[in-house]
Amino acid sequence: MKKYNIAGIHLAIHHLFDDYLKDNIEAYEISEHEKIDYTIECQLIHPIIEPQGQNIISKSAYIYRDSKKMIVYNKKGQHIKQMIEYFHDESKITILIDPTLHPRPAEAEYIMLSMVFMEIAMKHRFISIHGAAIKFQEEAIIFSAPSQTGKSTHASYWDQMFSIEWINDDKPLIRYENDGFTVYGSPFSGKSKRNKNIHCPLRTIIFLKQGKTNHLSSLTDKEIFEELMINIMRPTEEKDWHLIIDDLNQLIKKVPIYRYEATHNNEAARILKSYLYQGESHES
């Protein structure tokens, strides 16, 4: 089991498949002698035995708790597809996958590892936003939008035209530090593997929409909050909500956030850069 430092979080991960993590997670590897705070182990099990006792049924999962652990699991018919066991103080986590119920167990493992890591990150006051984050002129720009809207495509236009680095192409991490916000990379960046073990100050968040012209517009605080709530990973525990709300309010206060209706071409990137960095006209 190898050890990693991801956004300052030290953890050991045992994963079974290389499809998504090979040539990706190695950049975050640390010495085997380093102290860790979390252990995540993935296992293939058939069948997965349902925990006995009183269960809570949430919108998407069954939850079982006792004095030693919490278990979250999903069913397919009467059979359990996957299960996550959180032991004691949640520093030890086991992910169980029934490969007979998953057509792509490697993808299931990656998705669950990503979800578990993002839950850990939230405990460290990170905001996980659905977006593509790039580093440009020593600052981070995040393009955020629902899936299939074109955020990665727009970030790719910047990659073609300017000198950038990819921070994370799926779920960049944001945290309030030293009176500002910093963006961190992680190996959980979707199928593209476009990520880097770097961090830098956040300059702006751009909420993208498909448009016939390129037009940047300001948003009210209420509109920004609504966009953020659609595009961030939200806490599952009620007690964690007040921390997220506090951080979102700081984000709205300190970071310029816009909506950009963009065309699907390089010109959309050129016009946005012009507005953000030179104050030129931002409409075409």
N, C-alpha and C positions, 0 to 999 in steps of 0.2 A: 504494500500500500504506500503510494507516494504522497509527499506533502507539498502543499502549494500556499502561496501568498497571493490572494486575489483581492485587490482593493484594500489591502491592509488586514484582511481576515485570514488567519492561519488555520488551515484545515487539511486533513488527510482524506483522500478519496480513493476508493477501490471501485473502478468501473470495469465492465465486462467487454465492451465493444469499442473499437477504435474509429468507427465510421465518422463520427463527428468531432472527436477530441484529438485524434492523432494529428501531428503537425499543427497543433493549436494550443493545447493546454501546457505543453512543455515550457513555454515562455514564462509560466507562472510558478514553475517548480522551484522548491527550496531544499536545503540540506535535510537529510533524514534526522539530524540531531536537533533541528529547530523544534521549539515548543509549539504545540497546536491547541486550539480551542474547540475544534469540532472534528468528528469523524463521521464520514458518510460511506456506507458500504452497500453495494448493489448485489442482489442475488436473483437467480432464476429458480423459481419454485413451481412445481405442479403436483397436486393442486395447492393453492394457498388456503389454509384453514381459517375460517371465519372466527374472530375472537368471540368468546362467550361472555355475555353480560348485557348490561343496558347500553344501547347504542343511541346516539343522537343522529338524526337524519337531516343533513343540510341540503342545500339546493343541488349539489353535485356529488356528494360523498356521504359515507357513513363514518361516524366518529365514535370511537370507544375510548374510555378513560378509566384508569384505576390509579392506585397510589404510586405506581412505578413508571407508568408510561401512558402515552396517548397514541392511538392508532387511527389513521385515516385511510379508508379504502374505497374502491369503486368496484361495482359489479357488472357482469355481463350475464343477464339472466340470473341464475342461482349461483353462478361461479364468480369468484373474485379475480378481476383482471390484474389489479396492482394494489399494493399496500405500502404505507409508510409508517414505520414505528419510531416514535420519538421517546427516548429513554431519559428518565430522571429530569435533569435540567436542560434537556434537549441538546446536550453536547454530543450525544451519540445517536445517529440516525441510520436506520436500515431501510432500504428500498427493495421491495419484493415485486417481481414481475412474473406472471404466468406466461411463458412464451407460446403456449398453445392457444392463447386468447388474443395474441397480438400478431398481426401480419408482419409488423416491422419492429421486433423487440429492441433493436439498437436505437431506433427513433424514440420509442417509449422511454428507454433508459435516459437518453439525452434530455428529453422534455422534463422528466421527473427530477433529474439532477439539477437542471436549470431552475425549476420551481423551488426545490428545497434550498438551493443556494440563495435565491432571491429572498426567501423568507428569512434566512439567516442575516442577509444584508440589511433587511428592514429593521432587525433588532439592533443593528449598528447605525441606525439613523440614515440609511441610504434610501433614496427614492429611485425605484426602477421604472424607467419610462420606455414605452414602446417607440423606438425611433432609431435613426442612424446618426451616430455622432462622429464628427471629423475634427481633426486638429488643423487649424489654419492660422498662421502668424502667431503661434504660441498660445492660442485660445481655442476653446471648443465651441462648435456650432452643432446644435441638435436639430435634425429634421424629424418631426413627429407626425404621425398620422395612423389611422387604422390600416390593417393589412391591405395590400393591393392598391394602395393610393399612389405610390410612386416615391416614397421617401428614400429608398435605397437607390432608385434610378436617379433622383435629383442629386444625391450625394455623389453618385458616379460621374455626373457631369462636372462637379467640382474637381473630382479626381483627374478627369481628362484635361481640364483647362488650367488648373492651378496646382501649386505644390502643397499637398495635404498629406496627412496620415489618418488612417482609419482608427478610431478609438473603439467603436463597437457598432456593428451593423444591425442590431436587433433590440438589445436591452441595455443601453448605457446606464451607469449608476451615477447618481448625483448626490452630493452631500454638502451640507452647510458647514463651512470651516473658515476660521479666521475672518469672519465678517463678510464672507463671500461664498459662492458655490463652486465646487470642483467636480469635474467629470472624470470617472475612472473607467478603464477598460476591464473586460472579463472574458474568459474563453467561451461564454455562453452568448453567441452572436448569430444564431440561426445556421442555416446550411452553408452560408458563404465563407465562414471562418475568417471574416474580415474584422479583426480586432487586434489590439496591441496592449501590452502590459505597460501602459503609461497613464498619466493623469495631468490635467491642466485646468486653468480657470474657465468657467463657463461664460461665454460672451452673450449668447442669445439662444432662444428656442424659437423655431419656426414651425408653426402648424400648417402643413401643406394641404392644399385642395387642388384638384385638377381644374384647369381654366383654359379658356380660349385665348386669353392674353395673360401677361405677367403683371400682377398687381399685388402690392404689399399693403396691408392695412393694420392699423392699431386695433387693440381689443380693450374692452373694459375689464376691470378686475374680475367681475362676475363671469364674463365670457372666458377669460383665461382659466379661472378655476374650473369651469365646466369642461373645457378642453383637457385640462390636466387630469381630471377625474376619469375621463373616458380612456386616457392613454397611459395611466400609471398602473402598476401592480398595487392592488389595494389590500390592506391588512385583513386577515381572517379573524383576528381577535379584537373584540371591542375595545379592550384596554389600550391597544396600540394606536387607535384612531387619533387621539388628541395630539400625539407626537407628529403624525403625518400632517395633520391640519396646520399645526404650528409651522412646520417646515414649508408647506405649500404657501402659506401666507408670506413667509420670508422670501420665498422664490419669486412670488408675484411682485413684492416690494422692491427687490434688488436687481432683478434680471429683466432686460427688455425682451418682451415676448410678442410675436406678431403672427398674423395669418397671411399666408402667401398663396394666391391663386396662380398656378404656374402651368406653362405649356411643357410638353415633353420634348425638349431640345436643349442644347448647350446655352442658347440665348437666355433661358430662364436663370441659369446659374450666373451668367455674366451680369445680368440686370440686378439680381439680388446682391451680388458682391458690391456692385457700384453703389447701391443704396446703403448697405451696411458699413462700408469702409470709406466712401468718398462723398456721400450725401447727394449724389446725382439723382436725376429723375428716376423713379422706380416703377414706371408704367410703360408698356409698349403696345 
